[in-house]
Amino acid sequence: MRVLVLGGTWFVGRAVVADAVSRGWTVTVFNRGVSGPAPAGVTALRGDRTVAGDLDVLAGREWDAVIDTWSGAPRAVADSARLLAGSVDHYVYVSSRSVYRAPLVPGMTEDAPTVSAESDAGEGEYGEMKAGGELAARQYFGAHRVLVARTGLVLGPHEDVGRLPWWLARMARGGDVLAPGPPELTLQCVDARDLAGWLLDTAQRRLSGTFNALSRPGHTTMAELLACCRRVTGSRAELHWVAPHVLLAAGVLPWSQVPIWLPPGHRFRALHQTNTDKAAAAGLRCRPIEQTVTDTWRWMRATGRLDTTGDVGLDPAVEAAILCAARNTPT
């Protein structure tokens, strides 16, 4: 297989490139070259897909498939798809379940309504841009030559959002850890390496259509996830489970301040309750959460990425205050 990866140095794209190289495929990446060198044996073409003329370096070449993880303006997907439509057999676009229109419904399938979008838009909300990217790929390749992978919570080594790394770093710090309840709350996710392998498999099979590409609902729970984080870090942290209504009353923001967690009744709770039967039938398999957690911690330690301060996670002072209040609240 000859595969072109648009990007290829960040998280999912990086995993796609690594897997394709391991298969002995001929791999080309197109990116700006600012996030590190391409692996040995990979052809690196340089350019910025948002700059007029930069895509011309792709002209006159042929590939069996292109894999596109773009999350920005749909116009960039349209420009790429327009140029590649005559020289690439198959287009794989990594989308998101953020394209689904609210209210989200537990058990929603790929047929659920999506947000309004335009294939040539230059800006928009995240869900609108992903939906526009889907339209752009189909516009120039035709639905029969496009696979859309609507993925969700992607975890694993090289995670650039920092959700699982935050929990690992917090557990490694030890002490009293706020655990967002209920413990049995189910989670739905996918390891970037499993997603990458499946994307390549589907590209090889020229599989088309739209898929909710992540684990089945109930792949793990908050209790199992945090226990894994505690175990692999060798931490002596003590978990203190706090009820959802207590956290919400304290103004805590699910997903961002408490990464991964979406409590019962939350308007986006269905993001952990999506029907993925179609992807499973098409061969998507997800490794146990403990393997994802273990490998992510190994990567964090190997690269020294133990300071996870950033856009996600709960401030230590806020965490301590909530734990103190929870202890002093009569049951």
N, C-alpha and C positions, 0 to 999 in steps of 0.2 A: 504493500500500500504506500502511496505517496500522499502525505497529509500536510496541509498548511494550517498552522495555528496562528491566529491573529492575537498577538500578545505573547503568551507563553512563558512569562517569568514570574507571574503572581499566582499563588495558591492553586486554583483549579487548572488554569492554563499550564502552570508549571508541572502539575501532576500528569496532565495529558501528554506533555512533551516527554517526561521521564518514562511513562508507560509505553509510548509509541517507540521510543528509542530501544527499550528493552525487548520489543517485539522484532527488532531489526528492520523497522519501516524506514522509509526515506522521509525525513522530517525537515520542514522549513518553518521558520518563525518570522513574523513581520511585527516589529515593534520599534520603539525609539532608541533602544539600547541603553536606557538609563537605569535599569533595575538589575544589572548584572549580565554577565556573558551567557550565551547559549551553551548547553552541554556539548561535549565533544561529539563530532559527527553530525551536528545539526547545522543546516544552512541558515544563516541569519541575514535577513533583508531589513534594512533600516528605513524608517519613515514614521510620520505621524499621520494617522488616518484622518485627522480633522483638518489637515493642511492641504490645500488644493495642490494637486500634482504629485503628492508623495506616494499615492497608491500606484502610480505608473510603473514603479519598480516590479509590480506583480504581473504586468502585462506581458503577453507572449510566453507565459509559462503554463504548465498543466499539472493538476493534482487530481487525485481520486476523491478527496474530501477536504473540506475546510471546516475548522472548528473555531467558533467565535464566542468569546465570553464577555463581550462588550456590555458595559452597564450605563453608558452615557447616551447622548442624543441619538435617536433612531436614524438621523440623517447619515451618520457614519456607517451604520449597517447597510443602508440603502446604497451608498457609494461603493462599498466593498462588494456587495452582491451584484450590483449592476456590472462592475468590471469583471467579476469572476464567473458570471453565469455561463459564458461560452467556453471556459477552460477548466472548470471543476465540475465533477459529476454530482456531488452531494454537499449540502450545506447543513451543518449542525450548529444550532444557536442555543446557547445556554441562557435560558430565561429564568423567571422567578414566579413563585405563586403570589407575589405581590401584584400580579396582573389581575387577580380576581377582584370583582366588584363587591364592595360591602353591601349587606352584611354577609360575612363568611359563614358557611354552613358546615357543621361537622359531617365528615364523609363525602365532601364535595369531590367530584370527578373533574376530568379535563373539560367536560361540557358546561361547567359553571360559567355564569356571565363574567365577562372581563371589562375592565375600564375602557373608556373611549381613548383612542390613540390615533396618531398620524404617522405614517411611515417616513415622512420627510421632516419631522419636527426637529427643531434645533435645541429644544430644552423641554423641561417638564418634570413632574414628580417621578420618583423612581419607578413606580408601577406603570405609569404612562410610557416612560421611555422603554422599559422592557417589552411592553405590549406593542409599541411602535416598531421595535426591533424585530419582533416576530412577523409583523406585517411586511416589513421591508424584505426580509429573507424570502418570504413566500411570493412577494410581488415579482421578484426577478428570477427566482429559481423554480417557481411553481410548487404547489403543496406536495406533489409527488416526489420532489427531490429535497425536501426539507424535513429535518427532525428538530422539534422544539422540546427542550428539556426544562420543564418548570421545576426547578429545584427549590430547596428551602434552607434549613439550617445545615450549613456545610462545615464540618469540623475536621481536625486532623493536623499533622505537621505542616508548618508554613502558613497557618491560618493568619490572615492579615487583619481581620476584624478584632480578634482578641477575646472572644467570649470564653472558650474553653481555657485558653492561657490565663485569663483572669482568675478563674476558679482554681486552677492548679497553683498559681502563685499565692492566692489567698490561703489555700489549704497549707501550703508549705510554710507560710508565715506562722501558722499555729494559733494557739489561744482559743478563745470562744468565737466560733464561726456562726453567723446567722444563716440558717438553712431555711429557704422559703418553702412553706408547706402548700399542700399536704405532701408528705413523703411519697405517697403512691401516685403522684401526678405523673401521667405518662408523657413521654417525649418522642418526637419524631425528628430524625436527622439523617445525614449521610456523610460518610468519610470521603474526603476529596479524592482519594485514590480509588475508591470503589466507583464513584461517579465517573472519574476519568476513564477507567477501564471499560465501563459500560458505554460511554460515549464512543470510544474507539470500536468496540464490538458492533455497535449499531451502524457506525459509519461503514465498516467493512461489509455489513449485510445490506447496506443501502436502505435501512429501515426509515420510514417516514412517519409523520404524525406528531401528535402532541402528547407528552407524558409528564405526569407528576413524578419527578425523578428523585426519590429519597426512600427511606425505610418505610416499612409498614407502621401504622400507629401502634404505640406501645413497645417500640423497639427497646426502650429503656425507661427508667423513671428518675425523678429527682433524687430519690434515696440511693438508687444504684449508681447514678452518675457521681454524686458527691462522695459516696463510699469508695468508688474507684479513685477519685482524685486524692482522697486521704491516704489510701493504701499505696498508690504508686509513688507519692512524694515522701512516704515514710513519716508522715506527720502525726503528732500527738494532739492535733486540734480536736476540740470538743464541739460537736454539732448541737445547735439549739434550734429546734424547729419552731418557726413563728407562723401563725395562721395568716392566710392571705388578707383577711379584713384588717388585721393589725398593721400589716405592711402598707396596704393601700391607704389606711387612715393616716399613716405617717407621711404620706406623699411620695412614697417610693414608686419609681417608674419601672414596671415590668419590662423585661427584654434588654433595656439599656443599663439601668442602675443595678438590676439583678439579672445578669446575662442568662439567656436561654429560657428563663422562667416566664410562663404565661399562665396566670391562675385561672381556676374555673370561673366561668362567666365573663372573662375578658373578651372584648370584641374581636381580638385576633386569636383567640384560643384554638380555633379550627386549624391554625397553622401547624398544630401538633396532632390533628385529627383528619388529615387528608387521605382520601382513597388513593392508594398506589398500586392497585391490582394490575393495571395495564403495564406499568414498568416492570413489576415482578414477573409477569408473564413473558415480558420481552428480555428477561435474563438478569435484571438488576438484583444483585445480592449485596447485603450490607454486613460487614464484619461486626463482631461483638463490640460493645461500647468500651469494654476494658482494653481492647487492643488499640482503639483510637486514642484513648486517654494515655495509655502507657507510651505510645510512640510520640504523642505530642509533648509529653514531659521530657522524653529523651531528647527530642529536638530542641526544646527550650534550654535544657542544661548544656547541650553541645554547642549551642550558639550564644549562650549567655543572655538569653532573652527572658530574664526573670523579673524585670521591672515592667509591669503591664499597665502603668498609669496611662490613661488616654480617655477615649470617648465612652468606654463602657466600665461598669463596676461601681460599687458602693463606696463612698468615702468612709474611711475607718471611723471617724468621729460620729457619723450618722449611724453606722452599724452598731457602735457601742451604745449610743443613746437608745436605739430601738431595743436592743437586748436588755438594757437596764430597765426600761419601761415595761417590757414584757415580763420580766421577773417580778416586778412590783405590782402587776395587775392581778387582782383576785380572779380565780378561775370559777 
